[in-house]
């Protein structure tokens, strides 16, 4: 039975987490604040910590890491400032949960953390609020927590813009991992998020050989007008996962999308109002 410590002073959040995980084989421990959480960690081993960032701050995570460097952690955020979120990258978290979150989102984050915590393997090159740069393993399991982070990196941006950037980032990183790296977890993808006063720029570079834009039969962007789902058959023939709409949807969500000559590096821009 996996033991999970929830560190949050909001009783409603504690109850909601308990209810969401009630049907799973977990033992829940509860702490009302960071000090109480550290006391529990000092006397018994837990498999996962779920902690509220606003109430406990980065300090709790830093102290927990000093005592238990390999402790798996998920952070819940709701109103974190833009200078705090990049710092979390250095805490090697398994995932981020943006309040309010659903029971499905919680269960997915917990399952991912307990099964491997892949996001903890990301290397932080820069964690300045206006310039976040990472080197991440070529693992599709890394993508969802990084998407959650990117969606929150500019708290002043309209929600629809943040979500558009997060979706585009996810789709392009999925492509880099799946096609550029062939899901070889020993290889890495370079990703960046740069925030200007009037724009957000993301770039992704994979170690692959790139691709020929004229030979994307597995992508919806290449479908003829009279056959909008032709790529589905191509993906099935190649044994690929369902999908193929990433490039097409990303092109509609962002304002500019460009590739380098080899097509193993891209940059997209979303302008702010």
N, C-alpha and C positions, 0 to 999 in steps of 0.2 A: 504494500500500500504506500503510495507516494504521499509525503507530508509537505503541505503547503502553508507558508506563513503569510498572512495578509496584514499589511501595516497601513492602517487608515483610521483616522479618528471619527469618520462619518459612519454612524451605526447603520444608516440605510445602505451605504455602499457595502459594508460588511455583510449585511443580510442578503443583499442582491447577489453577491459573489457566492455566498453559501448556497443560495437557492439554485443558482446557475450550475454549480458543480455537484449538486446533491446526488445526482444519479451516477456519478463517476466514483471510481475506487480511490478517493482521496481522503486524507485526514487533514482538516483545516485547523490551524492555530491562528489566533487573532491578537493583534497588538494595536493599541490606540495611538501610539506615537513611535518615533524612531528609537528613543531610548529603551522603551519596552521591547521593541523588536530586536535590538542589539542584545538585550538581556536573554531573550529566548534563544537567539543564535549562539550565545556563549555557553548554554547548557545542554542544547540538543541539536542534532543534525536535522536539517530540513532539505528537501529536494528542490524546492523552488520558493522564492520570495516574490510576492506581488506587493509593490509599495506605491503609495500616492506621492507624487513628486512635490506638489505644491505644499503639502502639509509637512513633509519630512525633508525636502530639499536634497541637493546633491550630497550634502554632508553625510547623511545616513548611508548612502550607497558607498561613499568613499571609506567610511569606517567599517562597513560590512566587508568590503573588498580587502581591507588590511588584515582582518581576522580570517577571512575565508576567500582567498583569491579566485577560487573556482566556483563560487556560489552562483547558481543560476538565478537571474532576476528579470522580472517584468516591471515596467514602470507605467503607472496610470497618470495621464496628464490631462489638464483641462484648461488651465490658464497660465501655463508656463511662459516666461519671458523669452524673447528670442536669443538672449545671450546665454540662457541656461541649457536649452535643448542641444546645441552642439557639444556642450561639455559632457552630456550623457553618452556620447559616442565613445568616449574614453573609458566608460565604465563597463564596456563589453556586455551590454544588455542583450537579452534574448529577443525582446519585443517591446513595442510601445502600444499602449491602449489609450485611445483618445476618448475622454469622457464627453458625452455619455456613450457607452458601448453596449452592444447586444450580448446576450448569452452565447450566441454562436461565435461572435468575435472573441469573447473571453475563452471559450473552450478551445478554439483554434490556436490561440496564443499559448495557452497552457500545454496543449498537446505538442506544439512545435518546440516549446522550451524543454519539456521533459524528454522528447525524443532525440534531441541533439543540440539545440541552441545554436544554430549555424551563424546567426547574425553576430555572435560574439567574436567571430573570426575576422571581422572587418578591421582593417588597419586604418587608423586616422592619420591623414597627411596634414590636414588643416581643419580646425574646428572653430574658426572665427565666425560670428553670426552672419557676416556678409560673404564669407567664402568657406564653404564646406567641401572638402575633398577626401575621398576614400579610395582604398584598394580593397575590393571585395572578392571572395572566392566565387568561382563559377558554379554556383549552386542555386537552383531555382527556389529553394527554401529560404534563401537570404532575402528575396525580393519583397515579400509582403511587409516585414518590419521596416525595411528601408523606405518603402512607399509611405508608410504611416509617418515616418520621421519627416520626409520631404514635404508632405502635406501640411505639417505644422511649423515648418521652419520660418515662415513669414506670417506671424499672427495678425498683422495689420492688413493683409491682403484680403479682398472679398473671398468668401468661402468657395464660390464657384471657380475662381481662378486657382486657388490652392488645390482644389480637387482635380481640376484639369491638368495642372502641372504634375500632381501625383500620379494620375492615370497614365499620362504620356511617359513619365519616368519609368513606371512599372512595365509598360509594354516594350519600351526600347531596351530596358535592362534584361527583360525576358529573352528578347531576340539575341542580345549579345551573349548571354549565358548559353542559350540553347543552340544557336547557330555559329556564333563566333568561337565559343570555347568547346562546343560539342559536350557540354556539361561535365567537363574534366575539372574536378574540384581542386586539382593541383595548380590550375591556372587562375589568373585573376583579371578582373575588369576594373579599369579606372573610371570613377564617376565623380562629377563635380556639380555643385550648386552655387551659383553666384547671384547675389541680389543687388540690384541697382535701385535708384530712386524710382525709376519708371519701367523697370523690366526685371524679369527673372530669367536667367540663362542656365540651362543644364547641358552637360556634355557627358558622353559615355564612349569609352574606347576599349575595345576587346582585343585580345592577342591573335585573333584569327586572320585569315587571308582576305576577308571581305567577301563581297558578292557582286554578281552582275545584275543590275536593276532590270535588265531585259529578260532575266531568267528567274522570275519569282512566281512560278506557277502555283506555289503553295500559299501565296498571299492574296487576300481579297483585292488588294490594290491593283492587281494585274488582271482581274476578271473582265471579260468583255461585257459591254452594256446589256446584251441580250442573254447573258448567262452569269448572274451575280454570285452564284455559289459553285462555280467550276473548281475553285481552289480546294473545296472540301474533298473532292475525289482525289486530287493530287496529294493532299495530306494523308489520306487513308492509304494510298499506294506507297507512300514513303514511311508509313508507320509512325506518323507524327501525332502529337496531342491535338485535340480539337482546338480551333482558333483560326488564326490567320488574318484577323481584322485589325491587328495592332497598328500597322503602318497607316492604313486608311483612316482609322479613327483619330490617331495622333495628329495626322496632317490637318484634320478638321478642328482639333482642340487647341493647337498652338498657333502662334502667329507666323513663325518662320521655322523651317526645319531644313538643315543642310548636312550633307555628308562630305567626308574627304574623298580623294580620288579612289582609294582602295575600298571605300565603303565599310571600313571597320571602325570608323570613328564618326560620331554625329554630334550636332549641337542644335538645340531648339530654344526658341525665345518665346516668352509670354509677356506681353506688355501690360503694365499696371495702369489703372485709371488715374 
